[in-house]
Amino acid sequence: MKSQNFSEKDIKTYIDQARNKDLDKDLRLRHLQNAHGLVKKMADDVAKTTFLLEISRVYYLMGDEKLFLELNKEVYDQAVFQNDSLKIAGSLRNSGIYYRNKSQLDSAYYSFFQSSKIYHKLEEKVLEGRTLLSMAIAQKNVKDYTGSEVTTIRALKCFEGSENYFQLFSSYNNLGIISSELGRYEDAIKYHESAYEYAKKIVASPSSQVISLNNLGLTYEKKGVYLEAIEVYKKALTYKEVMAKSPGFYAIILDNIAYAKFRLGDFRELPDLFYKPLKICDTIANTKDNVKAKISIKLHLAEYFRSTGALEKSKKCATDVRMLAKKHDYNADLLSALLLLSKVSEDKEALFNAQRYIHLNDSLQQQERTTRDQFARIRFETDILEEEKEKVTKQKELLILVIAGILLLAILLFVIFKQQQRNKELIFAQEQRKANEEIYRLMLSQQVKLEEGRQLEKRRVSEELHDGVLGRLFGTRLGLDGLNQRQGDDQAPKRGEYISELASIEKEIRRISHDLSSNTFISEVAFVEVVEKLVREHSEIHKLGYEFENHPAIIWEEIKDAVKINIYRIIQEALQNIAKHSQAKNVEIRFDIVADQIKITILDDGIGFKKYNIKKGIGLKNISSRVKEIKGSVSFTNNEGPGAKVVVTLALPE
């Protein structure tokens, strides 16, 4: 280990000074370089990796991307060597932030996704939540609103019971933006109000409250309640300290008030209300936020002038927006500018701008779809890799166990051999006695297992014959009985179909006889198709109308064959009961997911269950028996209207 004439406290002091924004930037950079120099002298251990991770983040905050990338790579390599999962996750999260700010959203999402997986395994809830929130924002930026909403809710669960008010504010703010984009304005308002409540708890950041109020006002605007929007914007203006420190933000709030009045139809102070924030933007530095504010104001001015018939002024504002948006790669604003120009320009120019709008819009949508597909592919491929890694790990563990077992067996055999040499007669007698006792125990155990097997096989054969064969014989007999009551040779082909059905039933009987112990479902046939065919054929035979729905989120390939067989037989038994007893005209089968459970609902519009007969018939007992076998639950109830309802629930596979 290298000798050192400094302490970890010295390094922490330098890093704290580098983070102090009240100091001159050059001085802060020197403090950070001092910390980095001391860390280089440390031995390659966990403490050094921890400091490097922290220093890399400060380099990034100070704008030195090159050193950030170098240190972050060094942190990752050392963490992998040290098998330090927490540092690996931290390095991946740093990379995600870097790629996100570079608009490389696929790389950012991959880094965040990998990081969140590690934090989840380590049960680092807060860090997992922060990483999930970063993933959610990346998803929102490519308009994967549903995916972003799900990921944000997962992040919120990680923050439950904590005092991470900024993360809670950010989560609810993101949910509010998503709901607003999806047109769910009432939900958006509730989310933004929750975000505002958490923002008030962030003592060091009153700007969060202003952001929350601004987003709430924008939601009211989209909903079309402009007076409420104006009131919220005016409330944001009461934060004088924030307005003074962020004139660009102040300009945006003023612009939003002017635009809300324009949408309300109150033109009394327009366009002067737009010019005031525009002048503010002209007097401050040309930052990213300032450019966004200018674009927003000029877009709103262009709309206002168009509404008043001042098309040249509208065209001038829209052209300015187009140039600014193109220069800074703000594609959404560029689209808005092109759309406005297509409406206020002359015929040929309008057509040209419309074509550019369509081309850019199609290109952006394709890019967003591609990125969303990449996100899905990252999740899928990561899961596959984890499965393979887990499989390899299990194989290694099994190999180690086998080798250990062989070594243990070899040692045991050697000890036995040595013991036999010392006292052969005694060992022989002891082994003989043990062998006799073991044989006797195995004989008793085998007898018990044989008896249990007989009882289980009897029950299975009874269920198979009753559920499968007798049900189909009953349907065929009904069909033949119906045909026999009719006259005319034109029924002969139909009779032939039923005879073929009888031949098929004979084959099933032979299959049950030859394969009593088989409990494997035919994997080559899609389960949903088989169930739908069962419902369709049963309904055609018994002249029933039917509906069949399967929730696409249920991954049947992950469900064991034994479970699918029992579900199939449950539905078959229920359909037979409906045909025999219900006098129904229609039947409905649904597969749903409710609270991490598969829910199977079987409805009919018949006479319903008789109260005294529920759960007494052999058919319902068979259903209950099969449900118990798959560790589920079942209920037999009458509908509020006509008919009966059978509901089976079972847990999704983990």
C-alpha positions as CSV (number, residue, x, y, z in Angstrom):
1,M,0.0,0.0,0.0
2,K,1.3,3.5,-0.9
3,S,2.2,5.7,2.0
4,Q,0.1,8.9,2.3
5,N,0.5,12.1,4.3
6,F,-3.1,13.1,4.0
7,S,-6.5,11.9,5.3
8,E,-9.8,11.1,3.7
9,K,-11.1,14.2,5.4
10,D,-8.7,16.4,3.3
11,I,-10.2,14.9,0.1
12,K,-13.8,15.5,1.3
13,T,-12.9,19.1,2.2
14,Y,-11.6,19.7,-1.3
15,I,-14.6,18.1,-2.9
16,D,-17.0,20.2,-0.8
17,Q,-15.2,23.3,-1.8
18,A,-15.4,22.3,-5.5
19,R,-19.2,21.9,-5.1
20,N,-19.6,25.4,-3.5
21,K,-21.2,27.5,-6.3
22,D,-20.5,30.7,-4.3
23,L,-16.8,30.4,-5.1
24,D,-15.1,31.4,-8.4
25,K,-15.2,28.6,-11.0
26,D,-11.4,28.5,-11.4
27,L,-11.0,28.2,-7.6
28,R,-13.5,25.4,-7.5
29,L,-11.7,23.6,-10.3
30,R,-8.4,23.8,-8.4
31,H,-10.0,22.4,-5.3
32,L,-11.4,19.5,-7.4
33,Q,-8.0,18.9,-9.1
34,N,-6.4,18.8,-5.6
35,A,-8.9,16.2,-4.5
36,H,-8.2,14.2,-7.7
37,G,-4.5,14.4,-7.2
38,L,-4.8,13.0,-3.6
39,V,-7.1,10.2,-4.7
40,K,-4.6,9.1,-7.3
41,K,-2.1,8.4,-4.5
42,M,-4.5,6.1,-2.7
43,A,-4.4,2.3,-3.0
44,D,-6.9,0.7,-5.3
45,D,-9.6,-0.1,-2.9
46,V,-13.3,0.7,-2.2
47,A,-12.6,4.1,-0.7
48,K,-10.6,5.2,-3.8
49,T,-13.4,4.1,-6.1
50,T,-16.0,6.0,-4.0
51,F,-14.0,9.2,-4.2
52,L,-13.4,8.8,-8.0
53,L,-17.2,8.3,-8.5
54,E,-17.9,11.5,-6.6
55,I,-15.1,13.5,-8.3
56,S,-16.3,12.4,-11.7
57,R,-19.8,13.8,-11.0
58,V,-18.4,17.2,-9.9
59,Y,-16.3,17.3,-13.1
60,Y,-19.5,16.7,-15.1
61,L,-21.4,19.5,-13.2
62,M,-18.5,21.9,-14.0
63,G,-18.7,21.0,-17.7
64,D,-15.5,18.9,-18.1
65,E,-17.0,16.0,-20.0
66,K,-13.7,14.5,-21.0
67,L,-12.4,14.0,-17.4
68,F,-15.9,12.9,-16.4
69,L,-15.9,10.1,-19.0
70,E,-12.3,9.1,-18.1
71,L,-13.0,8.9,-14.4
72,N,-16.4,7.2,-14.8
73,K,-14.8,4.5,-17.0
74,E,-12.0,4.0,-14.4
75,V,-14.7,3.7,-11.6
76,Y,-16.6,1.1,-13.6
77,D,-13.5,-1.0,-14.3
78,Q,-12.4,-0.9,-10.7
79,A,-15.9,-1.6,-9.4
80,V,-16.1,-4.7,-11.7
81,F,-12.7,-5.9,-10.5
82,Q,-13.7,-5.3,-6.9
83,N,-17.2,-6.9,-7.5
84,D,-18.7,-3.8,-6.1
85,S,-22.2,-3.8,-7.4
86,L,-23.2,-0.5,-5.8
87,K,-20.3,1.4,-7.6
88,I,-21.1,-0.4,-10.9
89,A,-24.7,0.9,-10.6
90,G,-23.5,4.4,-9.8
91,S,-21.1,4.5,-12.8
92,L,-23.9,3.3,-15.1
93,R,-26.3,5.9,-13.7
94,N,-23.6,8.6,-14.4
95,S,-23.3,7.4,-18.0
96,G,-27.1,7.5,-18.3
97,I,-27.2,11.2,-17.3
98,Y,-24.4,12.0,-19.7
99,Y,-26.1,10.3,-22.7
100,R,-29.5,11.8,-21.8
101,N,-28.1,15.3,-21.9
102,K,-26.5,14.5,-25.2
103,S,-29.9,13.4,-26.5
104,Q,-28.6,9.8,-27.0
105,L,-31.7,8.4,-25.4
106,D,-31.2,4.8,-26.3
107,S,-27.8,4.7,-24.7
108,A,-29.1,6.7,-21.7
109,Y,-32.1,4.3,-21.3
110,Y,-29.7,1.2,-21.5
111,S,-27.5,2.7,-18.8
112,F,-30.4,3.6,-16.5
113,F,-32.1,0.2,-17.0
114,Q,-28.9,-1.7,-16.1
115,S,-28.3,0.5,-13.1
116,S,-31.9,0.2,-11.8
117,K,-31.6,-3.6,-12.0
118,I,-28.6,-3.6,-9.8
119,Y,-30.1,-1.1,-7.3
120,H,-33.2,-3.3,-7.1
121,K,-31.2,-6.4,-6.3
122,L,-29.3,-4.5,-3.6
123,E,-32.6,-3.2,-2.2
124,E,-31.3,0.4,-2.6
125,K,-34.8,1.8,-2.9
126,V,-34.1,5.5,-3.2
127,L,-31.3,5.1,-5.7
128,E,-33.4,2.7,-7.7
129,G,-36.3,5.2,-7.6
130,R,-34.0,8.0,-8.9
131,T,-32.8,5.8,-11.7
132,L,-36.3,4.7,-12.6
133,L,-37.4,8.3,-12.7
134,S,-34.6,9.1,-15.1
135,M,-35.8,6.2,-17.3
136,A,-39.3,7.5,-17.2
137,I,-38.3,11.0,-18.3
138,A,-36.4,9.4,-21.3
139,Q,-39.5,7.4,-22.2
140,K,-41.7,10.5,-22.0
141,N,-39.3,12.4,-24.3
142,V,-39.9,9.8,-27.1
143,K,-43.7,9.9,-26.3
144,D,-43.8,6.4,-24.8
145,Y,-46.3,7.9,-22.3
146,T,-47.8,4.6,-21.1
147,G,-44.3,3.1,-20.5
148,S,-43.2,6.4,-18.8
149,E,-46.3,6.3,-16.5
150,V,-45.6,2.7,-15.4
151,T,-41.9,3.4,-14.7
152,T,-42.8,6.6,-12.8
153,I,-45.2,4.8,-10.6
154,R,-42.5,2.2,-9.9
155,A,-40.2,5.0,-8.9
156,L,-42.9,6.5,-6.6
157,K,-43.1,3.1,-4.8
158,C,-39.4,3.3,-4.1
159,F,-39.8,6.7,-2.5
160,E,-42.7,5.7,-0.2
161,G,-42.1,6.6,3.4
162,S,-39.0,8.7,2.6
163,E,-38.3,12.4,2.8
164,N,-36.9,12.7,-0.8
165,Y,-39.2,15.6,-1.5
166,F,-37.4,16.6,-4.7
167,Q,-37.8,13.2,-6.2
168,L,-41.4,13.0,-5.1
169,F,-42.0,16.4,-6.7
170,S,-40.3,15.3,-9.9
171,S,-42.3,12.1,-10.1
172,Y,-45.7,13.7,-9.7
173,N,-44.7,16.5,-12.0
174,N,-43.8,13.8,-14.7
175,L,-47.1,12.1,-14.1
176,G,-48.9,15.4,-14.5
177,I,-47.2,16.1,-17.8
178,I,-47.9,12.6,-19.1
179,S,-51.6,12.8,-18.1
180,S,-51.9,16.2,-19.8
181,E,-50.3,14.9,-23.0
182,L,-52.8,12.0,-23.0
183,G,-55.7,14.4,-22.5
184,R,-56.5,13.2,-18.9
185,Y,-56.6,16.8,-17.6
186,E,-58.3,16.0,-14.2
187,D,-55.6,13.5,-13.4
188,A,-53.0,15.9,-14.6
189,I,-54.3,18.7,-12.3
190,K,-54.3,16.3,-9.3
191,Y,-50.7,15.2,-10.0
192,H,-49.5,18.8,-10.4
193,E,-51.2,19.8,-7.2
194,S,-49.4,16.9,-5.4
195,A,-46.2,18.0,-7.0
196,Y,-46.7,21.5,-5.7
197,E,-47.3,20.2,-2.1
198,Y,-44.0,18.3,-2.2
199,A,-42.2,21.3,-3.9
200,K,-43.2,23.5,-0.9
201,K,-41.3,21.1,1.4
202,I,-38.0,21.6,-0.7
203,V,-36.7,24.5,1.4
204,A,-33.6,25.1,-0.7
205,S,-35.4,25.2,-4.1
206,P,-38.5,27.6,-4.3
207,S,-38.1,27.4,-8.1
208,S,-39.7,23.9,-7.9
209,Q,-42.9,25.5,-6.7
210,V,-42.8,27.9,-9.7
211,I,-42.2,25.1,-12.1
212,S,-45.2,23.2,-10.6
213,L,-47.5,26.2,-10.8
214,N,-46.5,26.9,-14.4
215,N,-47.2,23.3,-15.4
216,L,-50.5,23.4,-13.6
217,G,-51.4,26.6,-15.5
218,L,-50.5,24.9,-18.8
219,T,-52.8,22.0,-17.9
220,Y,-55.7,24.4,-17.3
221,E,-54.9,26.0,-20.6
222,K,-55.1,22.7,-22.5
223,K,-58.4,22.0,-20.7
224,G,-59.7,25.3,-21.9
225,V,-60.3,26.9,-18.5
226,Y,-58.2,30.1,-19.1
227,L,-59.3,32.1,-16.1
228,E,-58.0,29.4,-13.8
229,A,-54.8,29.2,-15.8
230,I,-54.3,33.0,-15.4
231,E,-54.8,32.9,-11.7
232,V,-52.2,30.1,-11.3
233,Y,-49.7,32.0,-13.4
234,K,-50.3,35.1,-11.3
235,K,-49.6,33.1,-8.2
236,A,-46.3,32.0,-9.7
237,L,-45.4,35.6,-10.1
238,T,-45.6,36.2,-6.4
239,Y,-42.3,34.2,-6.0
240,K,-40.3,37.5,-6.4
241,E,-36.9,35.9,-5.5
242,V,-37.3,33.2,-8.2
243,M,-38.4,35.8,-10.7
244,A,-35.4,38.0,-9.9
245,K,-32.9,35.2,-10.2
246,S,-34.4,33.7,-13.3
247,P,-35.6,36.5,-15.7
248,G,-36.1,33.9,-18.4
249,F,-38.5,32.1,-16.3
250,Y,-40.2,35.4,-15.4
251,A,-40.6,36.0,-19.2
252,I,-42.2,32.6,-19.7
253,I,-44.8,33.2,-17.0
254,L,-45.7,36.6,-18.5
255,D,-45.9,35.1,-21.9
256,N,-48.2,32.3,-20.6
257,I,-50.5,34.9,-19.1
258,A,-50.7,36.8,-22.4
259,Y,-51.4,33.7,-24.3
260,A,-54.1,32.6,-21.9
261,K,-55.8,35.9,-22.3
262,F,-55.5,35.6,-26.1
263,R,-57.2,32.2,-26.0
264,L,-59.8,33.6,-23.7
265,G,-60.6,36.3,-26.3
266,D,-59.4,39.2,-24.1
267,F,-57.4,41.3,-26.6
268,R,-57.4,44.5,-24.6
269,E,-53.7,44.6,-23.7
270,L,-52.5,42.6,-26.7
271,P,-49.9,42.5,-28.3
272,D,-48.2,44.6,-25.6
273,L,-48.4,41.7,-23.1
274,F,-46.3,39.6,-25.5
275,Y,-43.7,42.4,-26.1
276,K,-42.9,42.8,-22.4
277,P,-41.5,39.3,-21.9
278,L,-39.8,39.5,-25.3
279,K,-37.9,42.6,-24.2
280,I,-36.8,40.8,-21.1
281,C,-35.4,38.0,-23.2
282,D,-33.5,40.5,-25.3
283,T,-31.7,41.9,-22.3
284,I,-30.4,38.7,-20.8
285,A,-27.8,36.1,-21.9
286,N,-28.7,33.8,-24.8
287,T,-29.0,30.6,-22.7
288,K,-31.0,27.5,-23.6
289,D,-33.9,28.6,-21.4
290,N,-33.9,32.1,-22.9
291,V,-34.0,30.7,-26.4
292,K,-36.9,28.5,-25.5
293,A,-38.7,31.5,-24.0
294,K,-38.1,33.6,-27.2
295,I,-39.5,30.8,-29.4
296,S,-42.6,30.4,-27.2
297,I,-43.3,34.1,-27.2
298,K,-42.9,34.5,-31.0
299,L,-45.0,31.5,-31.7
300,H,-47.8,33.0,-29.5
301,L,-47.4,36.3,-31.3
302,A,-47.6,34.6,-34.7
303,E,-50.9,33.0,-33.6
304,Y,-52.2,36.3,-32.3
305,F,-51.3,38.3,-35.5
306,R,-52.8,35.5,-37.7
307,S,-56.1,35.8,-35.7
308,T,-56.2,39.6,-36.2
309,G,-55.4,39.2,-40.0
310,A,-51.9,40.7,-39.8
311,L,-50.5,37.9,-41.9
312,E,-47.1,39.5,-42.7
313,K,-46.4,40.1,-39.0
314,S,-47.5,36.5,-38.2
315,K,-45.2,35.2,-41.0
316,K,-42.3,37.3,-39.7
317,C,-42.7,35.8,-36.1
318,A,-43.1,32.3,-37.5
319,T,-40.0,32.7,-39.7
320,D,-37.9,33.9,-36.7
321,V,-39.1,30.8,-34.7
322,R,-38.2,28.5,-37.6
323,M,-34.6,29.9,-37.8
324,L,-34.1,29.8,-34.0
325,A,-35.6,26.2,-33.7
326,K,-33.5,25.0,-36.6
327,K,-30.3,26.5,-35.2
328,H,-30.8,24.9,-31.8
329,D,-32.3,21.6,-33.0
330,Y,-35.7,22.2,-31.3
331,N,-37.7,20.0,-33.7
332,A,-41.1,20.3,-31.9
333,D,-40.9,24.1,-32.2
334,L,-39.7,23.9,-35.8
335,L,-42.8,21.8,-36.6
336,S,-45.1,24.5,-35.0
337,A,-43.3,27.2,-37.0
338,L,-43.7,25.3,-40.3
339,L,-47.4,24.6,-39.6
340,L,-48.0,28.3,-39.0
341,L,-46.1,29.3,-42.1
342,S,-48.1,26.9,-44.2
343,K,-51.2,28.8,-43.0
344,V,-50.0,32.4,-43.4
345,S,-47.9,32.2,-46.6
346,E,-48.8,32.5,-50.2
347,D,-49.9,29.4,-52.2
348,K,-46.6,28.0,-53.4
349,E,-44.7,29.0,-50.2
350,A,-47.5,27.6,-48.1
351,L,-47.4,24.3,-50.0
352,F,-43.6,24.2,-49.6
353,N,-43.8,24.7,-45.8
354,A,-46.6,22.2,-45.5
355,Q,-44.5,19.6,-47.3
356,R,-41.5,20.4,-45.1
357,Y,-43.8,20.0,-42.1
358,I,-45.1,16.6,-43.2
359,H,-41.6,15.4,-44.0
360,L,-40.2,16.5,-40.6
361,N,-43.2,15.2,-38.7
362,D,-42.9,11.8,-40.4
363,S,-39.2,11.7,-39.7
364,L,-39.6,12.6,-36.0
365,Q,-42.4,10.1,-35.5
366,Q,-40.2,7.4,-37.1
367,Q,-37.3,8.3,-34.9
368,E,-39.5,8.2,-31.8
369,R,-40.9,4.8,-32.8
370,T,-37.4,3.5,-33.4
371,T,-36.2,4.7,-30.0
372,R,-39.2,3.2,-28.3
373,D,-38.5,-0.1,-30.1
374,Q,-34.9,0.2,-28.9
375,F,-36.1,0.7,-25.3
376,A,-38.3,-2.5,-25.6
377,R,-35.4,-4.4,-27.1
378,I,-33.1,-3.3,-24.3
379,R,-35.6,-4.6,-21.7
380,F,-36.0,-7.9,-23.6
381,E,-32.4,-8.6,-24.3
382,T,-31.4,-7.7,-20.8
383,D,-33.9,-10.2,-19.4
384,I,-32.6,-12.8,-21.8
385,L,-29.0,-12.2,-20.7
386,E,-30.0,-12.3,-17.1
387,E,-31.8,-15.6,-17.6
388,E,-28.7,-17.0,-19.4
389,K,-26.4,-15.7,-16.7
390,E,-28.6,-17.2,-14.0
391,K,-28.6,-20.5,-15.9
392,V,-24.8,-20.5,-16.2
393,T,-24.6,-19.6,-12.5
394,K,-26.8,-22.5,-11.6
395,Q,-24.8,-24.8,-13.8
396,K,-21.6,-23.7,-12.0
397,E,-23.2,-24.3,-8.6
398,L,-24.4,-27.7,-9.7
399,L,-20.9,-28.6,-11.0
400,I,-19.3,-27.4,-7.7
401,L,-21.8,-29.5,-5.8
402,V,-21.1,-32.6,-8.0
403,I,-17.4,-32.2,-7.6
404,A,-17.8,-31.7,-3.8
405,G,-20.0,-34.7,-3.7
406,I,-17.5,-36.8,-5.6
407,L,-14.7,-35.7,-3.3
408,L,-16.8,-36.3,-0.2
409,L,-17.8,-39.7,-1.5
410,A,-14.1,-40.6,-2.2
411,I,-13.1,-39.5,1.3
412,L,-16.0,-41.5,2.7
413,L,-15.1,-44.6,0.8
414,F,-11.5,-44.3,1.9
415,V,-12.5,-44.0,5.6
416,I,-14.8,-46.9,5.2
417,F,-12.1,-49.0,3.6
418,K,-9.6,-48.2,6.4
419,Q,-12.3,-49.0,9.0
420,Q,-13.0,-52.3,7.3
421,Q,-9.4,-53.2,7.5
422,R,-9.3,-52.6,11.3
423,N,-12.4,-54.5,12.1
424,K,-14.0,-56.3,9.2
425,E,-16.4,-58.5,11.1
426,L,-17.8,-55.5,13.2
427,I,-18.2,-53.3,10.1
428,F,-19.8,-56.2,8.2
429,A,-22.3,-56.8,11.0
430,Q,-23.1,-53.1,11.3
431,E,-23.5,-52.7,7.5
432,Q,-25.7,-55.8,7.3
433,R,-28.0,-54.5,10.0
434,K,-28.2,-51.0,8.3
435,A,-28.9,-52.6,5.0
436,N,-31.7,-54.7,6.4
437,E,-33.2,-51.7,8.1
438,E,-33.0,-49.6,4.9
439,I,-34.6,-52.3,2.8
440,Y,-37.4,-52.6,5.3
441,R,-37.9,-48.8,5.3
442,L,-37.8,-48.6,1.5
443,M,-40.4,-51.4,1.3
444,L,-42.8,-49.5,3.6
445,S,-42.1,-46.3,1.7
446,Q,-42.7,-47.9,-1.7
447,Q,-46.0,-49.4,-0.5
448,V,-47.3,-46.1,0.7
449,K,-46.3,-44.3,-2.5
450,L,-47.9,-47.0,-4.6
451,E,-51.1,-46.6,-2.7
452,E,-51.0,-42.8,-3.1
453,G,-50.3,-43.2,-6.8
454,R,-53.3,-45.5,-7.3
455,Q,-55.7,-43.0,-5.5
456,L,-54.3,-40.0,-7.5
457,E,-54.6,-41.9,-10.8
458,K,-58.2,-43.0,-10.1
459,R,-59.2,-39.4,-9.5
460,R,-57.4,-38.2,-12.6
461,V,-59.0,-40.8,-14.8
462,S,-62.4,-40.0,-13.4
463,E,-61.9,-36.3,-14.1
464,E,-60.5,-36.9,-17.6
465,L,-63.4,-39.2,-18.5
466,H,-66.0,-36.9,-17.1
467,D,-64.6,-33.6,-18.3
468,G,-63.4,-34.7,-21.7
469,V,-65.0,-37.8,-23.1
470,L,-68.5,-37.8,-21.5
471,G,-68.9,-34.1,-22.3
472,R,-68.2,-34.7,-26.0
473,L,-70.4,-37.8,-26.0
474,F,-73.2,-35.8,-24.5
475,G,-72.9,-33.1,-27.2
476,T,-72.7,-35.7,-30.0
477,R,-75.7,-37.6,-28.6
478,L,-77.7,-34.4,-28.5
479,G,-76.7,-33.7,-32.1
480,L,-77.7,-37.2,-33.3
481,D,-80.9,-37.1,-31.3
482,G,-81.8,-33.8,-33.0
483,L,-81.1,-35.2,-36.4
484,N,-83.0,-38.4,-35.7
485,Q,-86.1,-36.2,-35.0
486,R,-85.8,-34.7,-38.4
487,Q,-86.7,-36.4,-41.7
488,G,-85.1,-36.1,-45.1
489,D,-82.0,-37.4,-46.7
490,D,-80.4,-34.0,-46.6
491,Q,-79.4,-34.7,-43.0
492,A,-77.1,-37.6,-43.9
493,P,-73.9,-35.5,-44.3
494,K,-74.5,-33.9,-40.9
495,R,-75.0,-37.4,-39.4
496,G,-71.7,-38.3,-40.9
497,E,-70.0,-35.5,-39.1
498,Y,-71.3,-36.7,-35.8
499,I,-70.1,-40.2,-36.6
500,S,-66.6,-38.8,-37.3
501,E,-66.8,-37.0,-33.9
502,L,-67.5,-40.4,-32.3
503,A,-64.4,-41.8,-33.9
504,S,-62.4,-38.9,-32.6
505,I,-63.8,-39.6,-29.1
506,E,-62.7,-43.2,-29.4
507,K,-59.2,-42.0,-30.2
508,E,-59.2,-39.8,-27.0
509,I,-60.3,-42.8,-25.0
510,R,-57.4,-44.8,-26.3
511,R,-55.1,-41.9,-25.6
512,I,-56.2,-41.8,-22.0
513,S,-55.8,-45.5,-21.7
514,H,-52.3,-45.6,-23.1
515,D,-51.1,-42.4,-21.3
516,L,-52.7,-42.3,-17.9
517,S,-49.7,-40.7,-16.3
518,S,-49.2,-38.0,-19.0
519,N,-49.9,-34.5,-17.9
520,T,-48.2,-32.5,-20.6
521,F,-50.1,-30.1,-22.8
522,I,-49.3,-30.0,-26.5
523,S,-46.8,-27.2,-26.6
524,E,-46.8,-26.8,-30.4
525,V,-50.4,-25.5,-30.3
526,A,-51.0,-22.0,-28.9
527,F,-53.1,-22.3,-25.7
528,V,-55.4,-19.4,-26.5
529,E,-56.2,-20.9,-30.0
530,V,-57.1,-24.2,-28.4
531,V,-59.4,-22.6,-25.8
532,E,-61.0,-20.5,-28.5
533,K,-61.6,-23.5,-30.7
534,L,-63.2,-25.3,-27.7
535,V,-65.6,-22.4,-27.1
536,R,-66.4,-22.0,-30.8
537,E,-67.1,-25.7,-31.4
538,H,-69.1,-26.1,-28.2
539,S,-71.2,-23.0,-29.1
540,E,-71.8,-24.2,-32.7
541,I,-73.0,-27.6,-31.4
542,H,-75.3,-26.2,-28.8
543,K,-76.4,-23.1,-30.9
544,L,-75.0,-20.6,-28.5
545,G,-73.7,-17.1,-29.2
546,Y,-70.3,-16.6,-27.7
547,E,-67.6,-14.0,-27.0
548,F,-64.0,-14.8,-26.1
549,E,-61.4,-12.3,-25.0
550,N,-57.7,-12.8,-24.0
551,H,-55.7,-10.1,-22.3
552,P,-52.6,-9.6,-24.4
553,A,-50.4,-9.0,-21.4
554,I,-50.8,-12.7,-20.3
555,I,-47.7,-14.6,-21.4
556,W,-49.0,-18.1,-21.6
557,E,-45.6,-19.6,-22.6
558,E,-44.4,-18.8,-19.1
559,I,-47.3,-20.7,-17.4
560,K,-46.7,-24.4,-16.7
561,D,-48.4,-27.0,-18.9
562,A,-50.1,-28.6,-15.9
563,V,-51.8,-25.3,-15.1
564,K,-52.9,-24.7,-18.7
565,I,-54.4,-28.3,-18.8
566,N,-56.4,-27.6,-15.7
567,I,-57.6,-24.2,-17.0
568,Y,-58.7,-25.9,-20.3
569,R,-60.6,-28.6,-18.4
570,I,-62.2,-26.0,-16.1
571,I,-63.6,-24.1,-19.1
572,Q,-64.7,-27.4,-20.7
573,E,-66.6,-28.4,-17.6
574,A,-68.2,-25.0,-17.2
575,L,-69.4,-25.1,-20.9
576,Q,-70.9,-28.5,-20.4
577,N,-72.7,-27.3,-17.3
578,I,-74.1,-24.4,-19.3
579,A,-75.3,-26.7,-22.1
580,K,-76.9,-29.1,-19.6
581,H,-78.5,-26.9,-17.0
582,S,-78.5,-23.1,-17.8
583,Q,-80.9,-22.8,-20.8
584,A,-78.6,-20.0,-21.9
585,K,-78.5,-18.3,-25.3
586,N,-75.1,-16.7,-25.0
587,V,-71.8,-17.4,-23.3
588,E,-68.7,-15.2,-22.6
589,I,-65.2,-16.3,-21.7
590,R,-62.6,-13.7,-20.6
591,F,-58.9,-13.9,-19.5
592,D,-57.8,-10.8,-17.7
593,I,-55.0,-9.5,-15.4
594,V,-56.1,-8.0,-12.1
595,A,-53.7,-7.1,-9.3
596,D,-50.9,-9.4,-10.5
597,Q,-53.4,-12.3,-10.9
598,I,-54.9,-14.1,-13.9
599,K,-58.7,-13.8,-13.7
600,I,-60.8,-16.2,-15.7
601,T,-64.5,-15.2,-16.0
602,I,-67.2,-17.5,-17.5
603,L,-70.6,-15.8,-18.0
604,D,-73.9,-17.0,-19.4
605,D,-77.4,-15.5,-19.7
606,G,-79.4,-18.5,-18.5
607,I,-81.4,-19.3,-15.4
608,G,-78.4,-19.0,-13.1
609,F,-77.4,-21.3,-10.2
610,K,-80.0,-22.6,-7.9
611,K,-79.0,-21.6,-4.4
612,Y,-79.4,-25.1,-3.0
613,N,-77.5,-26.6,-5.8
614,I,-74.3,-24.5,-5.9
615,K,-71.2,-26.6,-5.3
616,K,-73.2,-29.8,-5.0
617,G,-73.0,-31.1,-8.5
618,I,-70.1,-33.3,-9.7
619,G,-69.3,-30.8,-12.4
620,L,-68.8,-27.9,-10.0
621,K,-66.8,-30.2,-7.6
622,N,-64.5,-31.1,-10.5
623,I,-64.0,-27.4,-11.2
624,S,-63.2,-26.7,-7.5
625,S,-60.8,-29.7,-7.4
626,R,-58.9,-28.5,-10.5
627,V,-58.7,-24.9,-9.1
628,K,-57.3,-26.2,-5.9
629,E,-54.7,-28.2,-7.8
630,I,-53.4,-25.0,-9.5
631,K,-53.4,-23.1,-6.2
632,G,-56.2,-20.7,-7.3
633,S,-59.6,-19.6,-6.0
634,V,-63.1,-19.9,-7.5
635,S,-66.5,-18.4,-7.0
636,F,-69.9,-19.5,-8.3
637,T,-72.4,-16.6,-8.3
638,N,-75.5,-15.4,-10.1
639,N,-75.4,-12.3,-12.3
640,E,-77.3,-9.2,-11.3
641,G,-79.2,-9.8,-14.5
642,P,-80.0,-13.2,-15.9
643,G,-77.4,-16.0,-15.9
644,A,-74.5,-17.3,-13.8
645,K,-70.9,-16.4,-13.3
646,V,-67.8,-18.5,-12.6
647,V,-64.7,-16.6,-11.6
648,V,-61.3,-18.3,-11.3
649,T,-58.2,-16.4,-10.1
650,L,-54.6,-17.6,-9.9
651,A,-51.3,-15.9,-9.3
652,L,-49.1,-14.9,-12.3
653,P,-45.8,-16.8,-12.6
654,E,-42.9,-14.9,-11.0
